[in-house]
Amino acid sequence: MIIENGLPQVKIFSDGACSGNPGPGGWGTILQFTDPQGKLYEKELSGGEAHTTNNRMELSGVIAGLEALVKPCAVLLTTDSRYVVDSVTKGWVYAWQKKGWVKADKKPALNVDLWEKLLPLLKKHQVTFNWVKGHAGHPENERCDRLAVAERMKF
């Protein structure tokens, strides 16, 4: 078990997929944890909805990964979603929340229900976001995409 700042370190990879926007969608998430002996453990999660958007699926995958952690962890979260990464790392979501879920352009923020699930998880865990280009050969991102597409195809 790798410890970072006194917390177990976990890697989460997540991706969402949607056919049409809105349309049927899915998300896929992989959790990775290495034990003290160096053995890698992985867990795959996936889900979807019949009528959704790509951004909702991206958020849902991240939330599912963080919710799967039973205690606070140092998380390296890798996703190809600029929407998720930029909203958190650039502070946009915190500004929307502070303004009653209204964006800088005075339009309502989208996916408030999911952001309200994610924000407490970001307080519980020490999350570092890592953006990767989608469909560019990143092994875990490609696996997450396959999981997401498989879920989307169920609808």
TASUL-V958858 format. One record per backbone hydrogen bond with DSSP energy under -0.5 kcal/mol. CO is the residue of the C=O (numbers start at 1). NH is the residue of the N-H. If there is no record, write none. Layout:
co->{CO;CO}
nh->{NH;NH}
//
This chain:
co->{2;4;7;8;10;11;12;13;14;15;17;18;19;22;23;24;25;26;27;28;29;30;31;32;33;33;34;35;39;41;43;45;47;49;52;52;53;54;55;56;57;58;59;60;61;62;63;64;66;72;73;73;74;75;75;76;76;77;77;78;79;80;81;82;82;83;84;85;86;86;87;88;91;92;93;94;95;96;96;97;101;103;107;111;111;112;113;114;114;115;116;117;118;118;119;120;121;125;126;127;128;130;133;137;138;139;140;141;142;143;144;145;146;147;148;149;150;151;152}
nh->{9;7;4;74;76;32;78;30;80;28;26;20;24;21;52;19;49;17;47;15;45;13;43;11;35;41;2;38;35;33;31;29;27;25;22;23;57;58;59;60;61;62;63;64;65;66;67;68;69;8;75;126;10;77;128;12;78;79;130;14;132;82;85;86;87;87;88;89;90;92;93;91;95;96;97;98;99;101;102;100;109;106;103;114;115;116;117;117;118;119;120;121;121;122;123;124;125;127;75;129;77;79;136;139;142;143;144;145;146;147;148;149;150;151;152;153;154;154;155}
//
